[in-house]
Amino acid sequence: MLKSNLENHYQELFKQLNNQPIEEEVIELLKEKKIYNKDNWLKGLILCELALDSNSVNEEIKKLYLSLYDDNSNQHFSTNLSDIDYRFWFEKVEEVNDKFLKQQFLRAYHKRGYIINTARRPYRSNEKAKEYILQGIKLGDPACMATHGYNLYFAMRGEKEDKEQGLHLLHKSKELGYTKADNLLLNVTFYTEQDNAKILSDIEEFNNSREVESERAYHLLGEFYLYKEENLEKAKEILEEGIKNNCAISKYLLGINIINERIKGYQTSEGIEFLEKAYEDGVIYAANWLARYYNYSPDENKSIQKSIHWHEKANLYYFDDSTFQLALIYLYEDSVKDFEKGNFYLDLAIKEGNASAMSEKAYQLLNQEVPNIEEARNLLDKSIELGDSFAPYILGQMYENGVLEPDYYEAFKWYQLAAERNSIYGIELVGHYYRVGVTKTEEADPAKAIEYFNKAIEMGSNYAKMELAICYEEGIGVEKDIQKAYELYNSAAENGYSHAYNKIGYYEEDGLLGEKNYTKAFQAYQKSAESGNLEGIYNLGRAYKYGIGVPENPEFALDNFKKATEHNYGDACIELALSYEGEYGGLEFDAEKIMDYMLKAAEQGYSFAQYKMGYYYYYGLVEKNFEKALEWLNKSYERGYPYAALLLGDYYLYNDAGLENPQDDKAFEYYKNAEEKGLVSEGLGVCYEYGVGTEENLKEAFKYYTLGAEAGFTSAKYRLGISYKFGIGTDENQVEAFTWLSKAAEEGNLYAEFYTAMMLLDGEGTNQDLEQGIIRLTKTAESEYAEAQFELGNCYLMGKGVAEDETKAMMWYQKASDNGHEKASKIVGKRKRRWKLF
């Protein structure tokens, strides 16, 4: 085994001091703070060992021994030791301590507990430390009483809280003359007393009672002005005084308040230096602060390697947050990603009781390919029991998203617990639930929603800004103010919240604050897309497709849609399906791809996509399947999509599936459902005209034909034309009839084309135009419409609009007869018999 440098140095110094008078050396080292020098500390330990070995331990030696641990002197010496030097140091310190125990020096029980409790890995053991402390109490040592009492009062070092017994031991320790019991009792006052005047009075009384300045509670007084009174100038003054007297915690407090820019007048580098010195003096959590600073610093000081360096130092001393932070760095930081290391530190943090690590592990278990719900739930329960704020949020998500049995009330309960523990995520979602009304009473509470959103915003939540913006958009709990909503969206966007850029884009695209500004809309969508936001990528594609603030560019449009569909973003899947359907941007029509992309969106619950899937199966894009069509149409209908209701109405009204027992009465309820959502086709009119699913009512039929026609439905335009032509539910009006029938004909309605042709031939409702009439009638006849074929035969027979031609007339009569026209069949039949007679 390699011999440590410290061991070599120790042995050389031991030889120098051996067989020499040590009294003067001891007296010199006992002078104030002399022992804080590392060489002096080591010399002090050797002098104690020499005195023990020579059986010459006196009160001065005992004082020297105790001074080795005063004000974390031992950690000041040991924090920067290498592993091999630390092992030698720790074993030597224990060896010397054991010798003091054999000398029946009771205070050595306290120091032994302290040594083990503050040791590095793997030397620390709370159980062993507790054994020494309890043995010291048993033998009457007041220092052990004070330490154990303090641990009981604040439930530290694995103890269960017992404030009564804790205070009893602290006061007994003080009565027995242990002066540092006063320090611990002052801490109790500081962290439990609500009256600031009382706290300040006790601190000042304590400090005034200390003749030696270095024993004064500068750190508590500084903390008082920092956090209870928020008098930063006074705090700065006190902490600087504490640093002059080598108060390690004062260095720590001043350091963190410099780097977080609360205390002015220092450079950031000075704050870092204070924290480094505080760590060296044994304030281990200073290393954690330095690590976090280097990890999250927004400026040139950011350094993952330095963050790891300081977290590892804190981790050495069982600082479990640093263990957890190391896990996060190795799991998620791209520059050093190492899943094996990350999970090692995560499991280590869990083993040592870190609640946040338990929550993180649960999160991982829930997001793996096959979620381990049972183990995740167990970890979350333990984490919640330990007071973690993120665990109840995750549990709420499990109930909200259906990982556990879906239960919004249960989700809300856990979000409330997360909020009570000051989790920003819990606060955000409690506000959201109060806004939408998913609480125990199922009633929205706008006032509470606003309260939670404002609290979350104070904590830096951009999500809450978005939610509060919605409140201003819709006048929920506040007066409607679109400008204020826009400002909140803009604020969130400036903080890098990419989703907010989409809202800004919509505002500019739709001109919600005045004139439309497509250029600004495009820029907002572009920023969102650049940050990787899927909605932003989709919107950028949409901008390129429809020329929103940028020239249309099908290539860029399709590229962005495809990029978003790689992550199954529903709107992009729909756009890409429609692009294949419409052969946009040079794409070839591809029924399989259309179905594939639209299916992805449909499975995510997009009602339009579900409708389109039903439509594709209804009309046979790839296969005609009414069963599948109904399945998708019903899903879309249940989500409130009105076009699905219309197509379901058509299915039952027209019996397109050819059922032996059609259920046309069902059509009416679907059409009414669509009407309630503002969508009317010809369906309701047909139901009222023929009494399908309701009582016959021609006026209602006419009303709905009118609404459907005005809404742009071709069939409704045709039926409205017929209503005017034949006076169905209204007075006959051939001009209106021709107008609406022409519109339907232009849109491809075969029957409307026929009636328009006949009205042109007869000059009914319009000027007679025999040429146009024949053209339209011929077009309709060629579409195998029997009535048109029959009428075209009549035209050729009588020479109406065409030269009289009996042969062509008979040809068209024959076609009409073949298509089932009764009159044409009679004519063709009579002519045939006449031919036979000749």
Secondary structure, 3 states (H helix, E strand, C coil): CCCCHHHHHHHHHHHHHCCCCCHHHHHHHCCCCHHHCHHHHHHHHHHHHHHHHCCCCCHHHHHHHHHCCHHHHHHHHHCCCCHHHHHHHHHHHHHHHHHHHHCCCCHHHHHHHHHHHCCCCCCCCHHHHHHHHHHHHHCCCHHHHHHHHHHHHHCCCCCCCCHHHHHHHHHHHHHCCCCHHHHHHHHHHHHHCCCHHHHHHHHHHHHHCCCCHHHCCHHHHHHHHHHHCCCHHHHHHHHHHHHHCCCHHHHHHHHHHHHCCCCCCCCHHHHHHHHHHHHHCCCCHHHHHHHHHHHHCCCCCCCHHHHHHHHHHHHHCCCHHHHHHHHHHHHHCHHHCCHHHHHHHHHHHHHCCCHHHHHHHHHHHHHCCCCCHHHHHHHHHHHHHCCCCHHHHHHHHHHHCCCCCCCHHHHHHHHHHHHHCCCHHHHHHHHHHHHHCCCCCCCCCHHHHHHHHHHHHHCCCHHHHHHHHHHHHHCCCCCCCHHHHHHHHHHHHHCCCHHHHHHHHHHHHHCCCCCCCHHHHHHHHHHHHHCCCHHHHHHHHHHHHHCCCCCCCHHHHHHHHHHHHCCCCHHHHHHHHHHHHCCHHHCCCCHHHHHHHHHHHHHCCCHHHHHHHHHHHHHCCCCCCHHHHHHHHHHHHHCCCHHHHHHHHHHHHHCCCCCCCCCHHHHHHHHHHHHHCCCCCCHHHHHHHHCCCCCCCHHHHHHHHHHHHHCCCHHHHHHHHHHHHHCCCCCCCHHHHHHHHHHHHHCCCHHHHHHHHHHHHHCCCCCCCHHHHHHHHHHHHCCCCHHHHHHHHHHHHHCCCCCCCHHHHHHHHHHHHHCCCHHHHHHHHHHHHHHHHC
